[in-house]
Structure formats: structure tokens, C-alpha cells
Amino acid sequence: MQIFKVGGAVRDRLLGRLVSEVDWVVVGATAEEMAAQGFRPVGADFPVFLHPETGEEYALARTERKSGRGYGGFTFHASPDVTLEQDLIRRDLTVNAMAEDEHGRLIDPYGGRKDLEARVLRHVSPAFAEDPLRVLRVARFAARYAPLGFQVAGETLELMRQIADSGELDALTPERSWKEISRALMEPRPDIFIQVLRDSGALAAWMPELDRLFGVPQPEQHHPEVDTGLHTLAVLRQCAEHEQPLTVRWACLLHDLGKGLTPETEWPRHVAHEVRGLKLIKAVNERCKAPRDCQELALLVGEYHTHAHRALELRASTLLELLQAFDVFRRPQRFEEFVAAAEMDARGRTGLEQRDYPQSAYLLGAASVARAVAVQPLLEQGFKGAELGQALTRARLAALEDYRRNSAADRPT
């Protein structure tokens, strides 16, 4: 029995990055021998074991053969005669196909270290094209390592195009896809994730609603970058730079989908794109099986983000309607995330990334003022039932009117 450290732990150590988890491959052993040493089996499709003390994963060396469609369409073979090189060649990228022995000696049969130094993400073998999930994985790695100068090799992009053209992406389960998407959006350059998918043709196959935005113009006076797709990428980059949570990043990814439905005769204006985009956002939400909080915020941001941009002009009644749409009195965090998404949208414009966005403080202040209106005085005045609700609305409107007036007076002229 020989045990080797493999994959990401080896890659990140060579890059000088923090190693958060370690995976191991065991060569020359059987499942029975692993169990006899106290390892606990957890793999359903192939033999994977948890170390009895550290809890780290130890997998028996294995080969694989394509036997069906999609990520799960493989037959695995694990036995003591499978070599380390045979195990490593089935991996996705050369930088992930390196191992270390117990003495720290590097085993690198496919040139992973050379590609690390060249900052290239390259597939290990033509078998890469058999697994459609690898399209999303490579794009995710590109998003993670872009700050270090990594790029996807041209021949790997070509294989990704073949996968996209084959229709294999349709075989991915929403659960597996969302796992990759959610992780990619939280990487340092989520915009690169989308760009690589587009460069490989995978974005058109996987999320045509988003791919359609590239080449769609917007008014240059408001959007110096003009192109709606490029604007979306810029908004995602702002999300990463401002360390926004997944809910905000997902909402920002989808916020302008309605502009893809604007007739060319109406370009570059996009009247009512907010409402038109809702059916597209809903479709993407459902297809990707996004978590409920991500789905809800994406729909609300899609519908109301231009309200945020015009916040300083809104009447008190419109402000109150906006707050009520977000259920701000019971769910204040969701409104805060909406405001963050609107600010990322405003900053995701060429040359305007550092411009102040006073709407953020104004909207959060309005929410605070409306929530501060107390119910008890109204109860003491004898209001109850429907009349209490109406009195509360009047009180909140009055508070928001005062807030608008005072804010306008304090605003520089």
C-alpha cells in the first residue's frame, strides 16, 4: 500500500497558497484492507474512505470509462493494480494531476508544474471532453486564479466548445451545476467565470438569456461601456471587490436580462426592461435550482434596481411601496442586499467605479425611518384592525415625507 497527496493540496502548495483541505490516493490496496485499518467508507460510486482520526478523504486509485451522458455517466474500476499515473490521467487539468509521496517528492507525469509556472490551465488528456461538468470547473478555476495571471489553454477551450456543441451540458443536474456556479461566483474574479464560458460557447448553451446581452447597446451617457454584457461582467467584478455575498452576486448576474428582449429598433433605450426581464430571471432561477433567498433577491433586484438609482427623486408613497415590496419591516437584511446590488450596478460602469452612490445611504435611512414608526401610540388612540393598518401607513408616509424634505435640505446644491 502506498499513499499519495494529490490534487489541489499539491497545486496550492506549489503556488504558495493556503492549503485548506487535503485529498489522498491509495495505490495497491483493497477496500477490505482499508476497512481493516479503521478507514470508514463513504463513496457510493467508487471506494472513498475517511481517515479514522483526521477525517480526510482517501480514495483508492481508479480508472474510469465513459458509459452514459453527463457527469455521472462513467464506470469506475478500482483495484490494487491501478497505478498512480493511471489515476492521475483521468483528472481534469494538469495542475490538478500532480501528487506527492510521503517524503514530499513531487510526482508530475503530465507537466502540471510547468503549466503552473506558465500560468496555464490545460486539460490532461482528450478524455477531458467526456465530462461536461469540467466546462464549469475550468471556468471556475480561471475565476480563482485570474489574479495570478492564469489563462485557459487554447486547445482546452476548443474541447470545451466541443462539449457545448454536443449538447452534453444539458445532462448536468441542477444540483451539480449550482454547486459549481455558486462557488465560481464567490471567487476573486467571477466575471472571468462568465467570460470563459462565453469564449467556449458554453454560456450560449447553458444560459442563453445572459449570453444574449453581449452586443446589446445601452445609452452611452449612462453606460460608457455601452455593451450590456460587458456591463454585467463589470458589475460582477465590483461585487467581488466589495466582497458581496452570494445572494447579491447572483442578483447582479441576472439583473439586466430583460434588455436582451428589447427590439433592435428601440436600441439603445430599454423601456420597461425591468418587468420584461422577470420571466427570464424566473426561468434561470428554476433551471439552476438556486436557493430561495437567491431567487427572491434576483427577482426583486431585477424589478426594482432602477427605483434605487432614482431614489432621491421618489415620492414618499413610492418609497413606502418599495419598502413594502421587500417586506422591510420583517426582513430588513433583504432590503440591505438590494441596496448593495444597486450600488454594484451603478459602479459597474467604465470610469464610474469610484463615483459616490448617495442613494445607498438615502434608501437605508428611509428604511430606518419607516421601521421606527411605533404601533403602540396608534393602539392607544383606539385604532384596530384595518383602521390600524391604514393609520400605520399614514404615519409611515408622514415620517418619510419629513425624511425626504430634510434630506433634500441637507443635500449640496
C-alpha positions as a LaTeX table, in Angstrom:
\begin{tabular}{lrrr}
\hline
Residue & $x$ (\AA) & $y$ (\AA) & $z$ (\AA) \\
\hline
Met1 & 0.00 & 0.00 & 0.00 \\
Gln2 & 1.29 & 3.46 & $-1.00$ \\
Ile3 & $-0.39$ & 6.74 & $-0.08$ \\
Phe4 & $-0.01$ & 9.96 & $-2.07$ \\
Lys5 & $-1.20$ & 13.51 & $-1.51$ \\
Val6 & $-2.96$ & 14.64 & $-4.70$ \\
Gly7 & $-4.78$ & 17.43 & $-6.47$ \\
Gly8 & $-5.47$ & 20.85 & $-5.03$ \\
Ala9 & $-3.28$ & 20.48 & $-1.96$ \\
Val10 & $-0.22$ & 19.88 & $-4.16$ \\
Arg11 & $-1.18$ & 22.63 & $-6.60$ \\
Asp12 & $-1.76$ & 25.27 & $-3.95$ \\
Arg13 & 1.40 & 24.41 & $-2.02$ \\
Leu14 & 3.45 & 24.97 & $-5.17$ \\
Leu15 & 1.66 & 28.29 & $-5.70$ \\
Gly16 & 2.38 & 29.33 & $-2.12$ \\
Arg17 & $-1.32$ & 29.47 & $-1.31$ \\
Leu18 & $-3.06$ & 28.34 & 1.86 \\
Val19 & $-3.99$ & 24.65 & 1.68 \\
Ser20 & $-7.45$ & 24.28 & 3.20 \\
Glu21 & $-8.09$ & 20.58 & 2.62 \\
Val22 & $-6.05$ & 17.56 & 1.58 \\
Asp23 & $-7.07$ & 14.61 & $-0.60$ \\
Trp24 & $-5.17$ & 11.34 & $-0.77$ \\
Val25 & $-4.93$ & 8.47 & $-3.24$ \\
Val26 & $-4.11$ & 4.95 & $-2.09$ \\
Val27 & $-2.32$ & 2.65 & $-4.53$ \\
Gly28 & $-2.05$ & $-1.12$ & $-4.07$ \\
Ala29 & $-4.86$ & $-1.60$ & $-1.56$ \\
Thr30 & $-8.34$ & $-3.10$ & $-1.44$ \\
Ala31 & $-11.46$ & $-1.78$ & 0.23 \\
Glu32 & $-11.21$ & $-4.61$ & 2.76 \\
Glu33 & $-7.67$ & $-3.62$ & 3.70 \\
Met34 & $-8.73$ & 0.00 & 4.18 \\
Ala35 & $-11.62$ & $-1.02$ & 6.41 \\
Ala36 & $-9.32$ & $-3.26$ & 8.43 \\
Gln37 & $-7.16$ & $-0.23$ & 9.23 \\
Gly38 & $-10.14$ & 1.72 & 10.56 \\
Phe39 & $-10.99$ & 3.80 & 7.48 \\
Arg40 & $-14.72$ & 4.48 & 7.10 \\
Pro41 & $-16.22$ & 4.00 & 3.61 \\
Val42 & $-18.30$ & 6.90 & 2.26 \\
Gly43 & $-18.19$ & 6.59 & $-1.54$ \\
Ala44 & $-21.36$ & 5.37 & $-3.21$ \\
Asp45 & $-19.98$ & 5.08 & $-6.76$ \\
Phe46 & $-16.32$ & 4.32 & $-6.04$ \\
Pro47 & $-14.26$ & 3.49 & $-2.95$ \\
Val48 & $-13.61$ & 6.61 & $-0.87$ \\
Phe49 & $-12.75$ & 6.41 & 2.82 \\
Leu50 & $-12.46$ & 8.81 & 5.73 \\
His51 & $-9.34$ & 8.65 & 7.88 \\
Pro52 & $-10.30$ & 7.42 & 11.38 \\
Glu53 & $-8.55$ & 10.39 & 13.06 \\
Thr54 & $-8.23$ & 13.31 & 10.63 \\
Gly55 & $-11.45$ & 12.76 & 8.66 \\
Glu56 & $-9.59$ & 13.49 & 5.40 \\
Glu57 & $-10.63$ & 11.63 & 2.24 \\
Tyr58 & $-8.62$ & 8.68 & 0.96 \\
Ala59 & $-9.66$ & 7.26 & $-2.41$ \\
Leu60 & $-8.45$ & 4.02 & $-3.95$ \\
Ala61 & $-6.60$ & 4.60 & $-7.23$ \\
Arg62 & $-9.08$ & 4.10 & $-10.05$ \\
Thr63 & $-9.67$ & 4.32 & $-13.76$ \\
Glu64 & $-12.89$ & 5.38 & $-15.46$ \\
Arg65 & $-14.72$ & 4.65 & $-18.67$ \\
Lys66 & $-17.48$ & 6.69 & $-20.31$ \\
Ser67 & $-20.73$ & 4.72 & $-20.14$ \\
Gly68 & $-23.50$ & 7.32 & $-20.44$ \\
Arg69 & $-24.36$ & 11.01 & $-20.63$ \\
Gly70 & $-23.43$ & 13.70 & $-18.18$ \\
Tyr71 & $-21.31$ & 13.97 & $-15.07$ \\
Gly72 & $-22.48$ & 10.61 & $-13.73$ \\
Gly73 & $-22.10$ & 8.67 & $-16.97$ \\
Phe74 & $-18.95$ & 6.78 & $-16.01$ \\
Thr75 & $-17.99$ & 3.29 & $-14.91$ \\
Phe76 & $-15.15$ & 3.20 & $-12.37$ \\
His77 & $-12.61$ & 0.48 & $-11.79$ \\
Ala78 & $-10.61$ & 0.43 & $-8.55$ \\
Ser79 & $-8.17$ & $-2.37$ & $-7.76$ \\
Pro80 & $-4.64$ & $-2.82$ & $-6.32$ \\
Asp81 & $-3.12$ & $-3.00$ & $-9.81$ \\
Val82 & $-4.24$ & 0.54 & $-10.84$ \\
Thr83 & $-1.16$ & 2.79 & $-10.91$ \\
Leu84 & $-0.85$ & 6.36 & $-9.67$ \\
Glu85 & $-0.25$ & 7.55 & $-13.25$ \\
Gln86 & $-3.46$ & 5.85 & $-14.39$ \\
Asp87 & $-5.36$ & 7.56 & $-11.60$ \\
Leu88 & $-3.89$ & 10.99 & $-12.35$ \\
Ile89 & $-4.56$ & 10.89 & $-16.11$ \\
Arg90 & $-8.32$ & 10.79 & $-15.54$ \\
Arg91 & $-8.20$ & 14.20 & $-13.79$ \\
Asp92 & $-9.28$ & 17.44 & $-15.45$ \\
Leu93 & $-6.26$ & 19.76 & $-15.55$ \\
Thr94 & $-2.52$ & 19.15 & $-15.48$ \\
Val95 & $-2.20$ & 21.45 & $-12.46$ \\
Asn96 & $-4.60$ & 19.12 & $-10.62$ \\
Ala97 & $-2.85$ & 15.94 & $-11.79$ \\
Met98 & 0.20 & 16.11 & $-9.54$ \\
Ala99 & 0.97 & 14.08 & $-6.43$ \\
Glu100 & 3.44 & 13.96 & $-3.55$ \\
Asp101 & 4.77 & 10.87 & $-1.82$ \\
Glu102 & 5.33 & 10.53 & 1.91 \\
His103 & 8.73 & 12.24 & 1.58 \\
Gly104 & 7.31 & 15.27 & $-0.21$ \\
Arg105 & 8.71 & 14.23 & $-3.59$ \\
Leu106 & 6.66 & 15.58 & $-6.49$ \\
Ile107 & 5.21 & 13.11 & $-8.99$ \\
Asp108 & 4.23 & 15.06 & $-12.11$ \\
Pro109 & 3.74 & 12.79 & $-15.14$ \\
Tyr110 & 1.68 & 15.28 & $-17.18$ \\
Gly111 & 3.55 & 18.58 & $-16.85$ \\
Gly112 & 1.46 & 20.24 & $-14.16$ \\
Arg113 & 4.35 & 22.14 & $-12.59$ \\
Lys114 & 5.41 & 23.54 & $-15.96$ \\
Asp115 & 1.84 & 24.74 & $-16.58$ \\
Leu116 & 1.73 & 26.26 & $-13.09$ \\
Glu117 & 4.84 & 28.27 & $-13.87$ \\
Ala118 & 3.44 & 29.27 & $-17.27$ \\
Arg119 & 0.10 & 30.20 & $-15.66$ \\
Val120 & $-1.86$ & 27.90 & $-17.98$ \\
Leu121 & $-4.95$ & 25.81 & $-17.27$ \\
Arg122 & $-4.62$ & 22.84 & $-19.64$ \\
His123 & $-6.51$ & 19.54 & $-19.87$ \\
Val124 & $-4.63$ & 16.33 & $-19.06$ \\
Ser125 & $-5.96$ & 14.14 & $-21.88$ \\
Pro126 & $-8.65$ & 14.05 & $-24.60$ \\
Ala127 & $-10.86$ & 12.21 & $-22.09$ \\
Phe128 & $-11.49$ & 15.69 & $-20.64$ \\
Ala129 & $-14.27$ & 16.08 & $-23.22$ \\
Glu130 & $-16.21$ & 13.15 & $-21.76$ \\
Asp131 & $-17.30$ & 15.05 & $-18.64$ \\
Pro132 & $-19.47$ & 18.17 & $-19.22$ \\
Leu133 & $-19.06$ & 19.33 & $-15.62$ \\
Arg134 & $-15.43$ & 20.11 & $-16.43$ \\
Val135 & $-16.54$ & 23.06 & $-18.54$ \\
Leu136 & $-17.88$ & 24.77 & $-15.41$ \\
Arg137 & $-14.93$ & 23.59 & $-13.31$ \\
Val138 & $-12.31$ & 25.02 & $-15.67$ \\
Ala139 & $-14.17$ & 28.33 & $-15.83$ \\
Arg140 & $-14.29$ & 28.34 & $-12.02$ \\
Phe141 & $-10.55$ & 27.71 & $-11.75$ \\
Ala142 & $-9.98$ & 30.53 & $-14.23$ \\
Ala143 & $-12.03$ & 32.82 & $-11.95$ \\
Arg144 & $-9.99$ & 31.75 & $-8.93$ \\
Tyr145 & $-6.53$ & 32.08 & $-10.43$ \\
Ala146 & $-7.02$ & 35.02 & $-12.80$ \\
Pro147 & $-5.38$ & 37.40 & $-10.27$ \\
Leu148 & $-2.23$ & 35.27 & $-10.61$ \\
Gly149 & $-2.28$ & 35.60 & $-14.39$ \\
Phe150 & $-3.71$ & 32.18 & $-15.29$ \\
Gln151 & $-5.46$ & 31.66 & $-18.62$ \\
Val152 & $-7.19$ & 28.68 & $-20.22$ \\
Ala153 & $-5.12$ & 26.97 & $-22.92$ \\
Gly154 & $-6.50$ & 27.38 & $-26.43$ \\
Glu155 & $-6.74$ & 23.63 & $-27.00$ \\
Thr156 & $-8.67$ & 23.23 & $-23.74$ \\
Leu157 & $-11.10$ & 25.95 & $-24.79$ \\
Glu158 & $-11.59$ & 24.03 & $-28.03$ \\
Leu159 & $-12.53$ & 20.87 & $-26.12$ \\
Met160 & $-14.93$ & 22.93 & $-24.03$ \\
Arg161 & $-16.52$ & 24.16 & $-27.27$ \\
Gln162 & $-16.94$ & 20.57 & $-28.41$ \\
Ile163 & $-18.74$ & 19.73 & $-25.17$ \\
Ala164 & $-21.01$ & 22.77 & $-25.52$ \\
Asp165 & $-21.80$ & 21.90 & $-29.15$ \\
Ser166 & $-22.53$ & 18.26 & $-28.28$ \\
Gly167 & $-25.45$ & 19.11 & $-26.01$ \\
Glu168 & $-23.81$ & 17.29 & $-23.09$ \\
Leu169 & $-24.26$ & 20.33 & $-20.85$ \\
Asp170 & $-27.98$ & 19.55 & $-20.86$ \\
Ala171 & $-27.22$ & 16.32 & $-19.00$ \\
Leu172 & $-25.83$ & 18.15 & $-15.95$ \\
Thr173 & $-28.10$ & 18.03 & $-12.94$ \\
Pro174 & $-29.14$ & 21.40 & $-11.48$ \\
Glu175 & $-27.60$ & 20.39 & $-8.15$ \\
Arg176 & $-24.15$ & 19.77 & $-9.63$ \\
Ser177 & $-24.35$ & 22.89 & $-11.79$ \\
Trp178 & $-25.40$ & 25.11 & $-8.90$ \\
Lys179 & $-22.53$ & 23.83 & $-6.78$ \\
Glu180 & $-20.06$ & 24.99 & $-9.43$ \\
Ile181 & $-21.91$ & 28.25 & $-10.16$ \\
Ser182 & $-22.18$ & 29.27 & $-6.53$ \\
Arg183 & $-18.52$ & 28.55 & $-5.88$ \\
Ala184 & $-17.45$ & 30.37 & $-9.04$ \\
Leu185 & $-19.45$ & 33.48 & $-8.20$ \\
Met186 & $-17.61$ & 33.69 & $-4.86$ \\
Glu187 & $-14.16$ & 33.51 & $-6.49$ \\
Pro188 & $-11.96$ & 36.65 & $-6.79$ \\
Arg189 & $-12.95$ & 37.17 & $-10.45$ \\
Pro190 & $-16.48$ & 35.86 & $-11.04$ \\
Asp191 & $-16.58$ & 37.90 & $-14.25$ \\
Ile192 & $-13.84$ & 35.66 & $-15.66$ \\
Phe193 & $-16.04$ & 32.62 & $-14.98$ \\
Ile194 & $-18.73$ & 34.07 & $-17.25$ \\
Gln195 & $-16.19$ & 35.26 & $-19.83$ \\
Val196 & $-14.57$ & 31.81 & $-20.15$ \\
Leu197 & $-17.98$ & 30.18 & $-20.52$ \\
Arg198 & $-18.78$ & 32.66 & $-23.28$ \\
Asp199 & $-15.43$ & 32.16 & $-25.00$ \\
Ser200 & $-16.06$ & 28.42 & $-25.09$ \\
Gly201 & $-19.62$ & 28.69 & $-26.37$ \\
Ala202 & $-20.90$ & 27.17 & $-23.14$ \\
Leu203 & $-22.73$ & 30.31 & $-21.98$ \\
Ala204 & $-24.96$ & 30.29 & $-25.07$ \\
Ala205 & $-25.81$ & 26.64 & $-24.44$ \\
Trp206 & $-26.16$ & 26.85 & $-20.65$ \\
Met207 & $-27.60$ & 30.34 & $-20.06$ \\
Pro208 & $-28.68$ & 31.87 & $-23.39$ \\
Glu209 & $-30.59$ & 34.61 & $-21.55$ \\
Leu210 & $-27.26$ & 36.01 & $-20.32$ \\
Asp211 & $-25.27$ & 35.32 & $-23.48$ \\
Arg212 & $-27.84$ & 37.34 & $-25.43$ \\
Leu213 & $-26.81$ & 40.53 & $-23.60$ \\
Phe214 & $-23.43$ & 40.72 & $-25.30$ \\
Gly215 & $-23.63$ & 43.12 & $-28.21$ \\
Val216 & $-26.79$ & 44.81 & $-26.90$ \\
Pro217 & $-26.07$ & 48.57 & $-26.59$ \\
Gln218 & $-27.13$ & 50.95 & $-23.80$ \\
Pro219 & $-27.15$ & 54.77 & $-23.82$ \\
Glu220 & $-23.52$ & 55.86 & $-23.72$ \\
Gln221 & $-24.21$ & 58.85 & $-21.45$ \\
His222 & $-25.29$ & 56.46 & $-18.69$ \\
His223 & $-23.16$ & 53.47 & $-19.68$ \\
Pro224 & $-19.78$ & 54.45 & $-21.13$ \\
Glu225 & $-19.05$ & 50.74 & $-21.70$ \\
Val226 & $-22.21$ & 50.62 & $-23.90$ \\
Asp227 & $-22.36$ & 46.79 & $-24.19$ \\
Thr228 & $-24.87$ & 45.28 & $-21.73$ \\
Gly229 & $-22.94$ & 42.02 & $-21.41$ \\
Leu230 & $-19.70$ & 43.84 & $-20.60$ \\
His231 & $-21.62$ & 45.90 & $-18.05$ \\
Thr232 & $-22.81$ & 42.71 & $-16.34$ \\
Leu233 & $-19.22$ & 41.47 & $-16.14$ \\
Ala234 & $-18.13$ & 44.79 & $-14.64$ \\
Val235 & $-20.91$ & 44.60 & $-12.04$ \\
Leu236 & $-19.76$ & 41.12 & $-11.05$ \\
Arg237 & $-16.22$ & 42.37 & $-10.64$ \\
Gln238 & $-17.46$ & 45.15 & $-8.36$ \\
Cys239 & $-19.31$ & 42.53 & $-6.32$ \\
Ala240 & $-16.05$ & 40.68 & $-5.75$ \\
Glu241 & $-14.07$ & 43.82 & $-4.94$ \\
His242 & $-16.70$ & 44.84 & $-2.40$ \\
Glu243 & $-16.96$ & 41.28 & $-1.00$ \\
Gln244 & $-20.69$ & 40.96 & $-1.58$ \\
Pro245 & $-22.49$ & 37.74 & $-0.51$ \\
Leu246 & $-23.72$ & 35.12 & $-2.97$ \\
Thr247 & $-27.28$ & 36.46 & $-2.97$ \\
Val248 & $-26.11$ & 39.86 & $-4.20$ \\
Arg249 & $-23.78$ & 38.36 & $-6.82$ \\
Trp250 & $-26.50$ & 36.12 & $-8.21$ \\
Ala251 & $-28.96$ & 39.03 & $-8.39$ \\
Cys252 & $-26.37$ & 41.20 & $-10.13$ \\
Leu253 & $-25.68$ & 38.45 & $-12.66$ \\
Leu254 & $-29.35$ & 38.40 & $-13.71$ \\
His255 & $-30.49$ & 41.97 & $-13.13$ \\
Asp256 & $-30.44$ & 43.14 & $-16.75$ \\
Leu257 & $-31.72$ & 40.04 & $-18.56$ \\
Gly258 & $-34.74$ & 42.00 & $-19.79$ \\
Lys259 & $-32.51$ & 44.12 & $-22.03$ \\
Gly260 & $-31.95$ & 41.05 & $-24.16$ \\
Leu261 & $-35.63$ & 41.21 & $-25.16$ \\
Thr262 & $-35.61$ & 44.84 & $-26.33$ \\
Pro263 & $-36.32$ & 45.07 & $-30.08$ \\
Glu264 & $-33.31$ & 46.38 & $-32.03$ \\
Thr265 & $-35.45$ & 49.21 & $-33.34$ \\
Glu266 & $-35.63$ & 50.59 & $-29.77$ \\
Trp267 & $-31.88$ & 50.36 & $-29.02$ \\
Pro268 & $-30.08$ & 51.77 & $-27.11$ \\
Arg269 & $-33.04$ & 52.54 & $-24.81$ \\
His270 & $-34.64$ & 49.71 & $-22.84$ \\
Val271 & $-38.01$ & 50.92 & $-21.63$ \\
Ala272 & $-39.64$ & 48.55 & $-19.09$ \\
His273 & $-36.76$ & 46.07 & $-19.28$ \\
Glu274 & $-37.20$ & 45.54 & $-15.55$ \\
Val275 & $-40.65$ & 43.98 & $-15.95$ \\
Arg276 & $-39.79$ & 42.14 & $-19.18$ \\
Gly277 & $-36.81$ & 40.52 & $-17.51$ \\
Leu278 & $-38.79$ & 38.91 & $-14.69$ \\
Lys279 & $-39.86$ & 35.86 & $-16.71$ \\
Leu280 & $-36.25$ & 35.29 & $-17.78$ \\
Ile281 & $-34.94$ & 35.63 & $-14.23$ \\
Lys282 & $-37.59$ & 33.21 & $-13.02$ \\
Ala283 & $-36.66$ & 30.71 & $-15.75$ \\
Val284 & $-32.94$ & 30.83 & $-14.88$ \\
Asn285 & $-33.72$ & 30.58 & $-11.15$ \\
Glu286 & $-35.76$ & 27.44 & $-11.71$ \\
Arg287 & $-33.38$ & 25.85 & $-14.21$ \\
Cys288 & $-30.39$ & 26.32 & $-11.89$ \\
Lys289 & $-32.37$ & 25.42 & $-8.76$ \\
Ala290 & $-30.93$ & 28.45 & $-6.98$ \\
Pro291 & $-31.67$ & 28.65 & $-3.23$ \\
Arg292 & $-34.80$ & 30.52 & $-2.28$ \\
Asp293 & $-33.01$ & 33.61 & $-0.92$ \\
Cys294 & $-31.03$ & 33.94 & $-4.16$ \\
Gln295 & $-34.17$ & 33.52 & $-6.27$ \\
Glu296 & $-36.17$ & 36.09 & $-4.34$ \\
Leu297 & $-33.47$ & 38.75 & $-4.33$ \\
Ala298 & $-32.75$ & 38.25 & $-8.05$ \\
Leu299 & $-36.41$ & 38.87 & $-8.93$ \\
Leu300 & $-36.67$ & 41.91 & $-6.67$ \\
Val301 & $-33.42$ & 43.45 & $-7.92$ \\
Gly302 & $-34.48$ & 42.82 & $-11.50$ \\
Glu303 & $-37.77$ & 44.62 & $-10.97$ \\
Tyr304 & $-36.68$ & 47.50 & $-8.75$ \\
His305 & $-32.99$ & 48.31 & $-9.40$ \\
Thr306 & $-33.86$ & 51.44 & $-11.40$ \\
His307 & $-36.01$ & 52.59 & $-8.47$ \\
Ala308 & $-32.84$ & 52.60 & $-6.40$ \\
His309 & $-30.99$ & 54.70 & $-8.96$ \\
Arg310 & $-33.84$ & 57.25 & $-8.89$ \\
Ala311 & $-34.28$ & 57.05 & $-5.11$ \\
Leu312 & $-33.58$ & 60.73 & $-4.49$ \\
Glu313 & $-36.47$ & 61.64 & $-6.83$ \\
Leu314 & $-39.08$ & 59.19 & $-5.49$ \\
Arg315 & $-42.20$ & 60.42 & $-3.74$ \\
Ala316 & $-42.82$ & 59.26 & $-0.18$ \\
Ser317 & $-45.63$ & 56.98 & $-1.37$ \\
Thr318 & $-43.34$ & 55.29 & $-3.92$ \\
Leu319 & $-40.63$ & 54.91 & $-1.29$ \\
Leu320 & $-43.09$ & 53.22 & 1.02 \\
Glu321 & $-44.29$ & 50.90 & $-1.76$ \\
Leu322 & $-40.66$ & 49.96 & $-2.41$ \\
Leu323 & $-40.04$ & 49.18 & 1.25 \\
Gln324 & $-43.21$ & 47.12 & 1.43 \\
Ala325 & $-42.26$ & 45.15 & $-1.69$ \\
Phe326 & $-39.17$ & 43.97 & 0.18 \\
Asp327 & $-41.09$ & 43.28 & 3.41 \\
Val328 & $-38.53$ & 45.54 & 5.04 \\
Phe329 & $-40.37$ & 45.62 & 8.34 \\
Arg330 & $-39.80$ & 41.88 & 8.87 \\
Arg331 & $-36.82$ & 41.21 & 6.58 \\
Pro332 & $-34.51$ & 44.24 & 6.71 \\
Gln333 & $-31.46$ & 42.29 & 5.50 \\
Arg334 & $-33.04$ & 41.59 & 2.12 \\
Phe335 & $-33.51$ & 45.31 & 1.51 \\
Glu336 & $-29.91$ & 45.97 & 2.54 \\
Glu337 & $-28.77$ & 43.39 & $-0.01$ \\
Phe338 & $-30.94$ & 45.05 & $-2.65$ \\
Val339 & $-29.29$ & 48.40 & $-1.96$ \\
Ala340 & $-25.87$ & 46.75 & $-2.21$ \\
Ala341 & $-26.79$ & 45.20 & $-5.56$ \\
Ala342 & $-28.00$ & 48.56 & $-6.88$ \\
Glu343 & $-24.73$ & 50.18 & $-5.84$ \\
Met344 & $-22.72$ & 47.45 & $-7.59$ \\
Asp345 & $-24.84$ & 48.07 & $-10.70$ \\
Ala346 & $-24.04$ & 51.78 & $-10.54$ \\
Arg347 & $-20.32$ & 51.15 & $-10.01$ \\
Gly348 & $-20.12$ & 48.56 & $-12.80$ \\
Arg349 & $-19.68$ & 51.25 & $-15.45$ \\
Thr350 & $-16.45$ & 52.18 & $-17.18$ \\
Gly351 & $-14.82$ & 55.16 & $-15.46$ \\
Leu352 & $-17.54$ & 55.43 & $-12.80$ \\
Glu353 & $-16.34$ & 52.68 & $-10.45$ \\
Gln354 & $-15.34$ & 55.17 & $-7.74$ \\
Arg355 & $-18.24$ & 57.58 & $-8.08$ \\
Asp356 & $-20.26$ & 58.19 & $-4.93$ \\
Tyr357 & $-23.64$ & 56.50 & $-4.73$ \\
Pro358 & $-25.66$ & 58.59 & $-2.24$ \\
Gln359 & $-28.75$ & 56.52 & $-2.98$ \\
Ser360 & $-27.41$ & 53.78 & $-0.69$ \\
Ala361 & $-27.37$ & 55.86 & 2.47 \\
Tyr362 & $-30.63$ & 57.54 & 1.49 \\
Leu363 & $-32.52$ & 54.28 & 0.97 \\
Leu364 & $-31.16$ & 52.68 & 4.13 \\
Gly365 & $-32.09$ & 55.83 & 6.03 \\
Ala366 & $-35.62$ & 55.71 & 4.62 \\
Ala367 & $-35.98$ & 52.11 & 5.73 \\
Ser368 & $-34.80$ & 53.01 & 9.22 \\
Val369 & $-37.23$ & 55.93 & 9.44 \\
Ala370 & $-40.19$ & 53.81 & 8.32 \\
Arg371 & $-39.35$ & 50.99 & 10.72 \\
Ala372 & $-39.04$ & 53.45 & 13.59 \\
Val373 & $-42.73$ & 54.38 & 13.40 \\
Ala374 & $-44.23$ & 52.88 & 16.54 \\
Val375 & $-47.53$ & 50.99 & 16.61 \\
Gln376 & $-48.24$ & 51.48 & 20.33 \\
Pro377 & $-49.32$ & 55.15 & 20.14 \\
Leu378 & $-51.83$ & 54.20 & 17.44 \\
Leu379 & $-53.21$ & 51.41 & 19.60 \\
Glu380 & $-53.57$ & 53.85 & 22.47 \\
Gln381 & $-55.58$ & 56.12 & 20.17 \\
Gly382 & $-58.04$ & 53.28 & 19.67 \\
Phe383 & $-57.09$ & 52.14 & 16.21 \\
Lys384 & $-57.52$ & 48.45 & 15.49 \\
Gly385 & $-58.00$ & 46.03 & 12.61 \\
Ala386 & $-57.99$ & 47.54 & 9.12 \\
Glu387 & $-58.10$ & 51.06 & 10.57 \\
Leu388 & $-54.87$ & 50.37 & 12.48 \\
Gly389 & $-53.15$ & 49.31 & 9.25 \\
Gln390 & $-54.34$ & 52.46 & 7.49 \\
Ala391 & $-53.20$ & 54.68 & 10.37 \\
Leu392 & $-49.80$ & 52.99 & 10.39 \\
Thr393 & $-49.43$ & 53.60 & 6.66 \\
Arg394 & $-50.31$ & 57.29 & 7.12 \\
Ala395 & $-47.78$ & 57.61 & 9.94 \\
Arg396 & $-45.04$ & 55.97 & 7.88 \\
Leu397 & $-45.85$ & 58.20 & 4.91 \\
Ala398 & $-45.63$ & 61.30 & 7.12 \\
Ala399 & $-42.28$ & 60.12 & 8.51 \\
Leu400 & $-40.95$ & 59.51 & 5.00 \\
Glu401 & $-42.19$ & 62.93 & 3.83 \\
Asp402 & $-40.23$ & 64.57 & 6.66 \\
Tyr403 & $-37.21$ & 62.43 & 5.82 \\
Arg404 & $-37.35$ & 63.44 & 2.13 \\
Arg405 & $-37.70$ & 67.11 & 2.98 \\
Asn406 & $-34.85$ & 67.10 & 5.49 \\
Ser407 & $-32.59$ & 65.08 & 3.20 \\
Ala408 & $-33.20$ & 67.47 & 0.33 \\
Ala409 & $-32.40$ & 70.44 & 2.56 \\
Asp410 & $-29.09$ & 68.86 & 3.63 \\
Arg411 & $-28.11$ & 67.93 & 0.07 \\
Pro412 & $-25.45$ & 70.10 & $-1.65$ \\
Thr413 & $-26.92$ & 72.30 & $-4.36$ \\
\hline
\end{tabular}
